[in-house]
Amino acid sequence: MKVLQVIDGYSFGGIAKFIQDVSNNIKDIDMDFLTAVNIKDEWINLGVSRKTIKGKIVFNYRLRKFLKKNKYDIIHINSAVFLFSFQVAFIAKISGIKKIIVHSHNVPKISKLRRVIIKILNPIYRRMTDVHLTCSNMASSSLYTKTNDVILIKNGIDIDKYKYNEKTRNKIRKELNINNKIVYGHTGRFDNQKNHDFLIDLFYELQKDKDSVLLLVGTGPKEKDIKEKVKKIKLKNVIFLGFREDIEDILSAMDIFIFPSLYEGLGISLIEAQTSGLPVVVSESIPEEAKISNNYIKMSTFNINEWVNVIKGIKINKRDNAYKNAIKNGYDIKTSSKELEQIYKGGNYGV
């Protein structure tokens, strides 16, 4: 069986990482990854078969040609952008793909006009596609006007990998020269959604009266802008780590995880951080499914003083058994992989 995983993102973010982990846990299905834009360096050496179709104007033609040539049994579209998902599903349908799976992983801002378009096209979209998935109840609204047959598949992680490790913590902190500091952290691509501007303003206030550092993991279109902002306001102790394959080690080195996204379908980074035992402070836009521990604080506004007061009041607790929360809440990648494998092999899991 051959499955094509279609991802509309340009970088190796949480969605791509989840699908890659799924592919590693399903041994008897061949999976290829297709992105709609250039594949960046983050994808290299990650053990997946990578394809790219470039050019928005001729995308439909190239995708049709690609599907006719490669003969996939299933296409799994991982996108919360309705028009992109609709477009890929249509091409897959006329190309004779046997099963078309659509999967919402996010809650992007949608204008009134686009909401009307989604409502008009949704009945056609539903008839073209066979299985409708979501990573959270909130994310369903991006692709579906009806949710009676939408299946919730939790974006699981490799829990053993993200367990807190004291030895690794000490190693990373020594390498980064951040011993004896309060370490705030964030992982995520640099774009408007992740709200790095607010995060930098927040850290500017946090670091005034404490010996602290901010670790930023990720790459993206706003990375240069954020670096320039840090330089302009003369903010010290911000460390840009870029793309890392050892995020679990970086999480062990952190003390508090800050996640002020403007919107999220789930926020896999939050599951990873809580599995590592980190207290997390998040914006109101985060779905309830992301809360898997008691060290989870949701802020109702973007008032910096309120965030500062809350963060300063956080107590750092022992982290050794925090991974059990991920298991208890169903975020084991083995579980997610089994559910998707069942769908791929013929069952409409959960319906």
Secondary structure, DSSP 8 states (H G I E B T S, - for coil): -EEEEEE--SS--HHHHHHHHHHHH-TTSEEEEEESS---GGGTTSS-EEEE---STTHHHHHHHHHHHH--SEEEEE-S-HHHHHHHHHHHHHTT-SEEEEEE-------HHHHHHHHHHHHHHHHH-SEEEESSTGGGGGT-S--TT-EE----B-GGGGS--HHHHHHHHHHTT-TTSEEEEEES-SSGGGTHHHHHHHHHHHTTSS-EEEEEE---TTHHHHHHHHHHTT--SEEEEES-S-HHHHHHH-SEEEE--S--S--HHHHHHHHTT--EEE-TTS-GGG--SSSEEE-SS--HHHHHHHHHT------TTTHHHHHHTT-BHHHHHHHHHHHHTT--TT-
